[in-house]
Amino acid sequence: MKHNVTSNLIIVVVMTVGLLLVSRAVFAHHGVANLYDMSRVVALKGTITKFVWTNPHNQIFFDVTDEKGEVVHWVVATEPPQVMLERGWTKRSLNPGDHVTVYVFPAKNGAPVGNVQKIVLPDGKEMIAGAAPPAATPANR
């Protein structure tokens, strides 16, 4: 009887450690604070080139013309589709050619990627995507 209890205890401990290691990897993947500067939001005026409605995160591709007249290709992510549906988005919310203002938590390394806070359409409609930000910093990177 003692042998079975010891064996079962070892199995439970090994399974628990395994689950903790796996769950840590899952949480590490979703650590946006590692990649993006969540302390500031940048407002970017641009034109949608592509909107991909997919798991695990929707992707928005848009072009921004910087102060030098050069086009910068941005790619930003939203929450998963189910979360975005709850916030009023659909896979038809954005279309190529739409002129928008995208409020982005920018990448820490300066790359033209980020995490979307909200998008404002030309008619002024705001499409909320993420957490409430600090005040936006206007920019046309």
Rosetta blueprint (number, residue, H / E / L):
1 M L
2 K H
3 H H
4 N H
5 V H
6 T H
7 S H
8 N H
9 L H
10 I H
11 I H
12 V H
13 V H
14 V H
15 M H
16 T H
17 V H
18 G H
19 L H
20 L H
21 L H
22 V H
23 S H
24 R H
25 A H
26 V H
27 F H
28 A H
29 H H
30 H L
31 G L
32 V H
33 A H
34 N H
35 L H
36 Y E
37 D L
38 M L
39 S L
40 R L
41 V E
42 V E
43 A E
44 L E
45 K E
46 G E
47 T E
48 I E
49 T E
50 K E
51 F E
52 V E
53 W L
54 T L
55 N L
56 P L
57 H L
58 N L
59 Q E
60 I E
61 F E
62 F E
63 D E
64 V E
65 T E
66 D L
67 E L
68 K L
69 G L
70 E L
71 V E
72 V E
73 H E
74 W E
75 V E
76 V E
77 A E
78 T L
79 E L
80 P L
81 P H
82 Q H
83 V H
84 M H
85 L H
86 E H
87 R L
88 G L
89 W L
90 T L
91 K L
92 R L
93 S L
94 L L
95 N L
96 P L
97 G L
98 D L
99 H E
100 V E
101 T E
102 V E
103 Y E
104 V E
105 F E
106 P E
107 A E
108 K L
109 N L
110 G L
111 A L
112 P L
113 V E
114 G E
115 N E
116 V E
117 Q E
118 K E
119 I E
120 V E
121 L L
122 P L
123 D L
124 G L
125 K L
126 E E
127 M E
128 I E
129 A L
130 G L
131 A L
132 A L
133 P L
134 P L
135 A L
136 A E
137 T E
138 P E
139 A L
140 N L
141 R L
